[in-house]
Amino acid sequence: MTASQSFKIYEILNKYFKNEEDAKTLVHQIEEIVEAKIEAKKDILLIKEDKIDLIDRINKAKLETILWIVGIGVLQFVMSFMLKK
């Protein structure tokens, strides 16, 4: 929650309650609730670093798979060449 959003909420609540302390307390509680919900969802959400890591792991796995396929193909070619003689 940004400072301007908090201030706007504070202004509205101050007009409603006609009491600065109640408005401040309520805004503070709202900010804590928002922060707690964000922290709770942070483990579930995919962040930029996680996405980059996932893409790197996919590319590495793709390269390893290609190397295995080429290696096995070369090995089969060599074995078939040796068995013909």
Stockholm file with secondary structure:
# STOCKHOLM 1.0

chainA/1-85         MTASQSFKIYEILNKYFKNEEDAKTLVHQIEEIVEAKIEAKKDILLIKEDKIDLIDRINKAKLETILWIVGIGVLQFVMSFMLKK
#=GR chainA/1-85 SS CCHHHHHHHHHHHHHHHSCHHHHHHHHHHHHHHHHHHHHHHHTTSCCHHHHHHHHHHHHHHHHHHHHHHHHHHHHHHHHHHHHHC
#=GC SS_cons        CCHHHHHHHHHHHHHHHSCHHHHHHHHHHHHHHHHHHHHHHHTTSCCHHHHHHHHHHHHHHHHHHHHHHHHHHHHHHHHHHHHHC
//
